[in-house]
Amino acid sequence: MAEVTKNLLYVIICAFLIAKTYIPEAPISVRIMTNNNIHPAAGGLKVPRKDFSARLERAGSLADIFELVKLAVWNSRKKSRAGIMLGLANLGNHPGGFFGAFYPVGSNVIVLNKVPLQRIQETRPELYKPYLFHVMLHEYLHTLGYLSEDRVRAMVVEITAYAFGDAHLATKIALDTVPFFGNLVYPEAAWKADDMKMELVGGFDRGSAGYIA
């Protein structure tokens, strides 16, 4: 793991904090097709369903969860991208909104906000892995060229529901984040990003990083 400070990246993050802070809105309404392992994005073809729930439960690192994200996207969209790097940074806390991660367009880096991860561990640890799957799936789809937030949110719901079923926590988070706000943000405090000390997770896209106890 390397710790780096990049002024340019700090400027980018400030811009994203303004543009991408999640403000509560109506839950997504999409048609979830899980019967007979048929996924709408797969053109109606049967797709072998992996035991995603068990694999997520067994995941021992951020890299393990990301490999599951890539598998879910490949099963449903037949798209993939290698060489993704992951950065962890304190991107601030926003009681009136939610900022979980971002992807600087044109790069190969996904930056996760450490604040929601800490808040989850303090309030509801069972959300940790489902949340990580959700937020990394969202940003991974951006790295594949899907830049519309509305489209990506709908895709996240479809892919997650196909992989886990509609009763799984990951799917519930994808459908509507608002009920989980109390577990993602500190309700009575607000602060901006720190001096942009970003921890790069070594070997992230090769299943070698260990951040989950």
C-alpha positions in Angstrom: 0.0 0.0 0.0 1.3 3.4 -0.9 0.3 6.8 0.6 0.4 9.7 -1.9 -0.6 13.3 -1.9 -1.6 14.8 -5.2 -2.7 18.5 -5.5 -4.3 17.9 -8.9 -6.3 15.0 -7.6 -7.4 17.2 -4.7 -8.8 19.8 -7.2 -10.6 17.1 -9.1 -12.1 15.8 -5.9 -13.3 19.2 -4.9 -15.1 19.5 -8.2 -16.7 16.1 -7.8 -17.8 16.9 -4.2 -19.8 19.7 -5.7 -21.1 17.8 -8.7 -21.7 14.3 -7.3 -22.8 14.6 -3.7 -25.8 12.3 -3.6 -29.0 14.1 -2.6 -31.9 11.8 -1.5 -34.4 11.2 -4.3 -37.1 8.8 -5.1 -36.2 5.1 -5.2 -35.3 3.6 -8.6 -38.2 1.9 -10.4 -36.9 -0.8 -12.7 -38.1 -4.2 -13.9 -36.1 -6.8 -12.1 -36.0 -10.1 -13.9 -34.4 -12.9 -11.9 -36.6 -15.9 -12.7 -35.0 -18.7 -14.7 -31.7 -16.9 -14.5 -32.7 -14.6 -17.4 -31.2 -11.1 -17.2 -32.7 -8.3 -19.3 -29.2 -7.0 -20.2 -28.3 -10.5 -21.6 -30.8 -10.3 -24.5 -33.1 -12.9 -22.9 -30.4 -15.6 -22.8 -29.9 -17.8 -19.8 -26.9 -16.9 -17.8 -25.3 -19.3 -15.3 -26.0 -17.9 -11.8 -23.0 -18.0 -9.5 -23.4 -18.2 -5.8 -22.8 -14.5 -5.3 -24.2 -14.3 -1.8 -21.8 -17.0 -0.5 -18.8 -15.5 -2.3 -19.5 -12.0 -1.0 -19.8 -13.4 2.5 -16.5 -15.2 2.1 -14.7 -12.2 0.6 -11.7 -11.3 2.7 -10.5 -8.1 0.9 -11.5 -5.2 -1.2 -9.9 -7.0 -4.1 -12.1 -10.1 -3.5 -15.3 -8.0 -3.6 -14.1 -6.2 -6.8 -13.5 -9.5 -8.5 -17.1 -10.3 -7.7 -18.2 -7.0 -9.1 -16.3 -7.7 -12.4 -17.8 -11.2 -12.6 -21.4 -9.8 -12.1 -20.8 -7.2 -14.9 -19.3 -9.8 -17.2 -22.2 -12.2 -16.7 -24.7 -9.5 -17.5 -23.0 -7.2 -19.9 -20.0 -9.2 -21.3 -17.7 -6.3 -20.6 -14.6 -6.0 -18.5 -11.6 -3.8 -17.9 -8.3 -4.6 -16.3 -5.8 -2.5 -14.5 -8.1 -0.6 -12.2 -6.5 1.0 -9.2 -8.3 1.8 -5.9 -7.7 4.8 -3.7 -9.0 5.4 -0.2 -9.4 8.9 1.0 -11.3 11.0 3.5 -13.7 12.8 1.2 -15.6 14.5 4.0 -19.0 14.0 5.6 -22.2 15.6 4.3 -25.3 15.0 6.6 -27.7 16.3 3.9 -26.2 14.2 1.1 -24.0 11.3 0.4 -20.6 11.0 -1.4 -19.3 7.5 -1.5 -16.8 7.3 -4.3 -15.9 8.7 -7.7 -14.1 7.9 -10.9 -12.1 10.6 -12.7 -13.2 10.2 -16.3 -10.3 9.0 -18.5 -8.3 7.6 -15.6 -8.0 4.0 -14.2 -8.6 5.0 -10.6 -11.6 4.6 -8.4 -11.5 6.7 -5.2 -13.6 5.5 -2.2 -14.6 7.8 0.6 -13.4 6.2 3.9 -16.0 8.0 6.0 -19.0 5.8 5.1 -16.9 2.7 5.6 -16.0 3.9 9.1 -19.6 4.8 9.9 -20.9 1.4 8.7 -18.4 -0.4 11.0 -19.7 1.7 13.9 -23.4 1.3 13.3 -24.2 -1.8 11.2 -21.2 -3.9 10.2 -23.3 -6.4 8.1 -23.7 -3.6 5.5 -20.0 -3.3 4.9 -19.6 -5.9 2.1 -22.9 -5.2 0.4 -22.2 -1.5 0.5 -18.7 -2.0 -1.0 -20.1 -4.2 -3.7 -22.7 -1.5 -4.5 -20.3 1.5 -4.6 -17.6 -0.3 -6.5 -20.1 -1.7 -9.0 -21.3 1.9 -9.7 -17.9 3.3 -10.3 -16.7 0.3 -12.2 -19.5 0.8 -14.7 -18.3 4.4 -15.1 -14.8 3.0 -16.0 -16.5 1.0 -18.7 -17.7 4.1 -20.4 -21.2 4.4 -18.9 -21.2 8.0 -17.7 -24.9 8.8 -17.3 -25.7 8.7 -13.6 -29.4 7.8 -14.2 -28.4 4.9 -16.5 -25.7 3.6 -14.2 -28.0 3.7 -11.2 -30.6 1.6 -13.1 -27.8 -0.8 -14.3 -26.6 -1.3 -10.8 -30.1 -2.3 -9.6 -30.5 -4.8 -12.5 -27.0 -6.4 -12.1 -27.2 -6.5 -8.3 -30.7 -8.0 -8.3 -29.7 -10.6 -10.9 -26.7 -11.6 -8.9 -28.1 -11.6 -5.4 -31.9 -11.5 -5.6 -34.2 -8.7 -4.5 -34.1 -9.5 -0.8 -30.3 -9.1 -0.4 -28.9 -6.0 1.3 -26.8 -5.1 -1.7 -30.0 -4.9 -3.8 -31.9 -2.9 -1.2 -29.0 -0.4 -1.1 -29.1 -0.2 -4.9 -32.8 0.3 -5.0 -32.9 3.1 -2.4 -30.0 4.4 -0.4 -32.0 6.7 1.8 -33.0 4.1 4.4 -29.3 3.5 5.0 -28.3 7.1 5.4 -28.0 6.8 9.2 -25.4 4.1 8.6 -23.5 6.0 5.9 -23.1 9.5 7.2 -22.6 11.2 10.6 -25.9 13.1 11.1 -24.7 16.0 13.2 -21.3 16.9 11.7 -20.0 18.2 8.4 -16.5 18.5 7.1 -14.7 18.8 3.9 -12.1 16.5 2.4 -8.7 16.5 4.2 -5.4 17.4 2.6 -6.0 14.6 0.1 -3.8 11.9 1.5 -4.9 9.0 -0.6 -4.0 5.4 0.2 -3.5 3.3 -2.9 -4.5 -0.3 -2.4 -1.6 -2.3 -3.9 -2.5 -5.1 -6.3 -6.2 -4.2 -6.1 -7.2 -5.6 -9.5 -5.3 -8.8 -8.9 -7.0 -10.0 -5.7 -4.0 -9.3 -3.3 -5.2 -6.5 -1.1 -6.4 -7.1 2.5 -8.6 -4.4 4.0 -11.6 -6.4 5.4 -11.0 -8.0 8.8 
